[in-house]
Amino acid sequence: MPRLSAHPLPATVRVTDDVRIRADVTLVAVPMQHLASVLEQLETTSPLALCCKGLKPESLHFPLDILAAVRPGHVGAVLSGPNFAHEVAAGLPAAAVIAAKEQGHARALADMLGTPAFRLYDSTDIIGVQLGGAAKNVIAIAAGVTIGAGLGENARAALVTRGLGEISRLALALGGEAATVSGLSGLGDLLLTCTGTSSRNFRVGRALGEGASVGEAAVIAGGVAEGVVTSLALTELACRYHVSVPIMEAVAALVTGSASVQDLMEQLLMRPVGAEA
């Protein structure tokens, strides 16, 4: 495992390329761009726990939307939360949320997959959980930009807070719940990704703030960050639902090269000030 070289797979884990799976539950941990093709290939009737975060740019589908399109009627859930893989692999304490349409499915999967060190909470708010996992990557890029550009910790704290407001407004417009946005898959994941140096999205943002191009930032950060593509998809989704998301729009403008960090900062600071909402 090149990304977790310090943590060998336990002897109970068998590596195989066989897509015929007989299990109580199948965890699908693949990048969003490969989710549909992997789901098409799997031969299993077990519940599927999707572990990817993001939004498909072409269709604006979240992971469970893709599952419904590829495998109609298949029982599925989404796993999300503030978790760096290397800490989970090391057995350090962590918590996450598993969401499914049916509370019974979510609770059963949480009981099955949780451990004393990895606490799993259940939810039926599949929209809020999936949006939180996607949007936090976009706000993390913006948070990284504030640090890379030398704008200070005050600016980062303000930006993250206002970014949380954008996520909340969009979640409610899509049919999600405010309580989910303030929970592990929302605020929790946002805090981790916007402050943890292990976050690739934060590192990309910091490099952009220091003057790097998107391509150069990806090299510096060790790979393309999910928030780059997600920023474009989420701003389009917000536009469809008439939701104001200026920070997400700023990230989209930055990664497409249509505006500079200085231009975007001036635009954000010049926005009208009113009651906090």
Buried (B, 14 or more C-beta within 10 A) or exposed (E): EEEEEEBEEEEEEEEEEEEEBEEEBBBBEBEBEEBBEBBEEBEBEBBBBBBBBBBBBEEEBBBBBBBBEBBEEBBBBBBBBBBBEBBBBEEEEBBBBBBBBEEEBBBBBBEEBBEEEBBBBBBBBBBBBBBBBBBBBBBBBBBBBBBBBEBEEEBBBBBBEBBBBBBBBBBBBBEBBBEBBBBBBBBBBBBBBBBBEEBBBBBBBBBBBBEBEBEBBBEBBEEBBBBBBBBBBBBEBBEEEEBBBBBBBBBBBBBEEEBEBEEBBEBBEEEEEEEEE
